[in-house]
Amino acid sequence: MILNSHSKPSVIKKRAIANFSEHVSSAKAAFFQKYGMDFVMGSRKGPYLRDIDGAKRLFNLHCNGGVFNLGHRNSELIGLLKAGLDEYDIGNHHLMSKARADLARLLAELMPGDLNYTVFGVGGGEAVDLAFKVARAYTKRTKIISAKGGYHGHTGLALAAGDARYSRPFGPPAPGFVQVPFNDVGAIEAAADTDTAAVILETVPATLGICIPGDDYLPSVRKICDRRGVLLIMDEVQTGLGRTGKLWAFEHFDTMPDIVVVGKGLSGGLYPISATVMRQPLETVFHEDPFIHVSTFGGAEIGCLVAQRVLEISSSPDFLNHVNRLAQDFAEQLKTCLKSHSKFFIALRQLGLMMGLVLRDEQCGPILTKTAYDHDLLMIYANNDPRVCQLLPPLVMDPARIGWVIRQIDGALTAARRLKTLAGVKSGFERIIKKWV
Ligand SMILES: Cc1ncc(COP(=O)(O)O)c(C=O)c1O
């Protein structure tokens, strides 16, 4: 039954919210209810997700940072998963595995140079942790350099590579981590020393507000790494798998990494899996004891089947052409929005379908997130730079829907401008910023 969006929540929805509040997160439940965003995920398909009561439908312009690159409940992947269950399960991480071997081989074929070996994990943070472990074991050095405002996950070592505000409440972070400003070659030059094992960078830092690096940045970092014997780790958890119009975003910058981290979209939105892909020589760190790193669910065989198809789809020239065509359409149609909201929407950052709307100030990202929701769009601001709203549509979306999406964004921008100027509202949204940032 489809209810209208103003109907009272059903008993099922009320119970879900109450259970969430009592057993998952009381603060999140209170926050979403307070700001009229008490959406509980129900059915989902393609670019859409519906509230559990069926009333509200959102167009997903965030895609969980790329998890839903191929849309929600992609029917081909679901068919593959169902058929795979006739033969496979998670597998056994102690033993050799054809599914894991096939997927690792395909990754090697799709990566440049001798990026030939893969260790599988479950999530991006785990894959980043492993990248640091490999870098330290190989170089016999400890220091890891990352970008201020960058984001690599909330597991042990990945957490230490991120901003202190995420680790501070949880006690001292792992030692050996240094942050430098993104897009600043001199800062890397100054920080990289004889104890530096690796530099890790997102090719386009998403949580920092979709910052597009200068053309020379990554090649210059590569040169510094080569000179100092430091490994370069590219975090392609969000930027990989076609998001930027090339299979891997580092291909735009003619830079060869030593280690590449892949996650999110590799799951096809159905079965969690991540990958740490490393250059051939780095695999030697596991020669003495190949059991020194294990992950029970890492590279689950059933997930490997899905991931293999995700890679085949995402690397096909037709698919990448589609992404680039969508990117061009978005760029053209967003120009009108930029003109008509020029005091609020300052600039568009874009590499393929990795887009960020740069807004006037730090209040604007959270405000636009709310008004976009009211206009049936799921669009989320960048946590480490709330002036920017991320725009990450599904890579398989129908180009014919772009016009509708832009009209909704236009409406959301108009509402956001109004909301920002309303007396009294400002302080309310300052509270949002404090809670969300
Ligand atoms: C660039 C990047 N790296 C790593 C991660 C961590 O991935 P996960 O949440 O799967 O651990 C994320 C998650 O958002 C990410 O955006």
The ligand as an ORCA input file, in Angstrom:
! r2SCAN-3c Opt
* xyz 0 1
  C      38.028      6.659      0.373
  C      37.599      5.658      1.410
  N      38.488      4.775      1.867
  C      38.154      3.846      2.790
  C      36.880      3.797      3.304
  C      36.532      2.787      4.354
  O      35.675      1.815      3.848
  P      34.756      0.973      4.821
  O      33.718      1.863      5.397
  O      34.189     -0.105      3.918
  O      35.651      0.393      5.876
  C      35.917      4.706      2.855
  C      34.552      4.683      3.388
  O      33.748      5.554      3.214
  C      36.289      5.668      1.884
  O      35.423      6.569      1.435
*
